[in-house]
Amino acid sequence: MDFLETCVVLLMAYIVLKYLGTLVTPKLDLVIGGYCHPKFKKVEELIRKKVISGKEKGGAFAVYHRGEVLIDMWAGYADEEAKRPWTRDTMTVTFSTTKSIAAITIAKMVESGWLDYSNLVSDYWPEFGCNGKENITVEMLLSHQAGLVWLNGEKTTLRDIRDYPAEFEKLLERATPEWQPGTKRGYHTVTYGYFVDTLARKADPKHRNISTIFKEEIQDPYDIDFYIGLPKELSYRMARGHFFTIAELLISSLAVPRKFILFAKMMFSPSSMLGKSIKTMDFSNTELNDPETRSIGLSSFIGCGSARSLGKLYSYIANGGTCKGKQLFPPNLNERLTKPVTSGYDECIATENTYGLGFMFRDNPQVGNLVFGHPGLGGQVVYADPTNQISLAYVTNYNSIFGFWDDARFLDLEKTFYECFREYQTS
């Protein structure tokens, strides 16, 4: 039996087992809650249909316009096994959307004069400037141009970051770029947090970690209910994550050939840049259901919050840096955040991509203009649409094979929202 036949057999077995499971699992009550502006009732109806059909098992969707909440809804279960429904206070792991939260934190440091995008990383972290990293600027690091997508075969764990900071720092300093920095771009899947978080700590006058800088400079002053590394005492608010195993990921992607090819190369090809970048850390996503693991701040993917918190934070950027009379960024800095830095072939994701200062950019098919923010593994999304002064976020604890703006659950909500928004503008 060849590889493809094996995959087909595994897929059929998986489908049968999933079907049998639905026959013996008791049906839970329908859970939908939150606020929806009357002009956007089609969005609420869509969420209801998704829950009834089983396409939405747990998640939240929030949209702000000019700082005002248009939609703040949640649905499904934070923990099906415990029959714990999703509520207003439910948080979930938002994966790589956290990279953009670190980027916003870095921008706040730039505003304070602690960092400059044009300066070398080694200006703040002298030991970094070796082994081909001498000319890497802060901008290059944030825009995935540094070539530091892995650590040249050396592996790490989250405990290394927490328990052996000095040794971990030396490991980063030994790293060599995969290409001449500034000449290419490639998604720094895990290492983004390694290097950006260390840079933040080095540049901060108090040498605080990224979690503390975000909390004290942004979270507390602007009342943003989001955490880079969740305090263990707040774990009762977390939705239980439902993650794919490697086998499930591969099998589920059979229906989407481009995903199957990407995942197959990632898992089995020694030359896959994406595979190298992910395998840098000895880690399984299921560990994120452990409060101890979630408490370790890493901006690559360990961010915890709600759609509301992401939408609220991005509402400042979507409105020129100021929202309801309160300024997050001055206009010139906010304008800089809205501009792409580099575009072209992505060496890791193997597709065209556009990066900014810690953000990803995307052509919004609904309105024909660029939006920017960050997607996350399993369907998470947050972005700002400055043209329309909109911020939008979707999060879920039921991960899918999608992670780059392409999850149907989000795309359906986005399409329906903008249909309503066009009517809302003309009413």
Secondary structure, DSSP 8 states (H G I E B T S, - for coil): --HHHHHHHHHHHHHHHHHHHHHHS------EEEEE-GGGHHHHHHHHHHHHHTS-SEEEEEEEETTEEEEEEEEEEEETTTTEE--TT-BEE-TTHHHHHHHHHHHHHHHTTS--TTSBGGGT-GGGS-TT-TT-BHHHHHTT-S--SS-TT--B-HHHHHH-HHHHHHHHHH---SS-TTS-B---TTHHHHHHHHHHHHHSTT---HHHHHIIIIIHHHT--EEES--GGGGGGB---B---HHHHHHHGGGSHHHHHHHHHHHH-TT-HHHHHHTTB---GGGGGSHHHHTS-BTTTBEEE-HHHHHHHHHHHHTTTEETTEESS-HHHHHHHTS--EEEEBTTTSSEEEE-SS-EEEEETTTTEEEEEEEEGGGEEEEEETTTTEEEEEEESB--S--SS--HHHHHHHHHHHHHHHHHHH-
